Amino acid sequence: MTTNDRSEQLLNEILETQRAHLEEYKRVTSESLRLQRQAVEAQIRYIRLLRPMLIVGGAVIAGLIVYVLWLSRFIR
């Protein structure tokens, strides 16, 4: 085997390794993006669930404060 043939073989091995790394990188990147999308969708679902609960909770607390202030009129 000549030096030129050996060099060509090494370059082909390097090219194949680079292609394999690129494919693995694409796979890992797409998996990461999929997981991030799932996380964002979960956050959106929780926000949609919590927003009405916060509004109702705020209204209940405001009502309790008004009730306590109304009761405090009778204590004086």
C-alpha positions as CSV (number, residue, x, y, z in Angstrom):
1,M,0.0,0.0,0.0
2,T,1.5,3.3,-1.0
3,T,1.5,6.4,1.1
4,N,-1.1,8.0,-1.2
5,D,-3.5,5.1,-0.8
6,R,-3.0,5.1,3.0
7,S,-3.7,8.9,3.1
8,E,-6.8,8.4,1.0
9,Q,-8.0,5.6,3.3
10,L,-7.5,7.8,6.4
11,L,-9.3,10.7,4.8
12,N,-12.2,8.4,4.0
13,E,-12.3,7.1,7.5
14,I,-12.3,10.7,8.9
15,L,-15.1,11.6,6.5
16,E,-17.2,8.6,7.6
17,T,-16.6,9.5,11.2
18,Q,-17.6,13.1,10.6
19,R,-20.8,12.0,8.9
20,A,-21.6,9.7,11.8
21,H,-21.0,12.5,14.3
22,L,-23.2,14.8,12.2
23,E,-26.1,12.3,12.2
24,E,-25.8,11.8,15.9
25,Y,-25.7,15.6,16.4
26,K,-28.9,15.9,14.4
27,R,-30.6,13.1,16.3
28,V,-29.7,14.6,19.7
29,T,-30.6,18.1,18.7
30,S,-34.0,17.0,17.4
31,E,-34.6,15.0,20.6
32,S,-33.7,18.0,22.7
33,L,-36.0,20.3,20.7
34,R,-38.8,17.8,21.2
35,L,-38.3,17.7,24.9
36,Q,-38.2,21.5,25.1
37,R,-41.4,21.7,23.1
38,Q,-43.1,19.3,25.5
39,A,-41.9,21.3,28.5
40,V,-43.2,24.6,27.0
41,E,-46.6,22.9,26.2
42,A,-46.8,21.6,29.8
43,Q,-46.1,25.1,31.1
44,I,-48.8,26.6,28.9
45,R,-51.3,24.0,30.2
46,Y,-50.4,24.8,33.8
47,I,-50.7,28.5,33.2
48,R,-54.1,28.0,31.7
49,L,-55.1,26.0,34.7
50,L,-53.7,28.3,37.3
51,R,-54.9,31.7,35.9
52,P,-58.6,31.1,36.7
53,M,-57.7,29.7,40.1
54,L,-55.6,32.8,40.9
55,I,-58.5,35.0,39.9
56,V,-61.0,33.1,42.0
57,G,-58.5,33.0,44.9
58,G,-57.9,36.7,44.6
59,A,-61.7,37.4,44.6
60,V,-62.2,35.2,47.7
61,I,-59.4,37.0,49.6
62,A,-60.7,40.4,48.6
63,G,-64.2,39.3,49.8
64,L,-62.7,38.1,53.1
65,I,-60.9,41.4,53.6
66,V,-64.1,43.3,52.9
67,Y,-65.9,41.1,55.3
68,V,-63.3,41.6,58.0
69,L,-63.4,45.4,57.5
70,W,-67.2,45.3,57.7
71,L,-67.0,43.2,61.0
72,S,-64.5,45.6,62.4
73,R,-67.1,48.4,62.3
74,F,-69.0,46.6,65.0
75,I,-66.1,46.1,67.3
76,R,-65.4,49.8,68.0
